[in-house]
């Protein structure tokens, strides 16, 4: 059964303490991932939005559970 990210996953759940670095782009660590991606794109931080999309992919979540 493939692992899928929960729909309410928060930025801090995905990035840990590193989530606070995104505050300069208007992203709260408690924002859900979709909200964070939208805020990053609106603040011209597409590279960070792309990073969040890649990190929340099911393959990456599977790898994280083994770390």
Secondary structure, 3 states (H helix, E strand, C coil): CCCCCCCCCEHHHHHHHHHHHHHHHCCCCCCEHHHHHHHHHHCCCHHHHHHHHHHCCHHHHHHHHCC
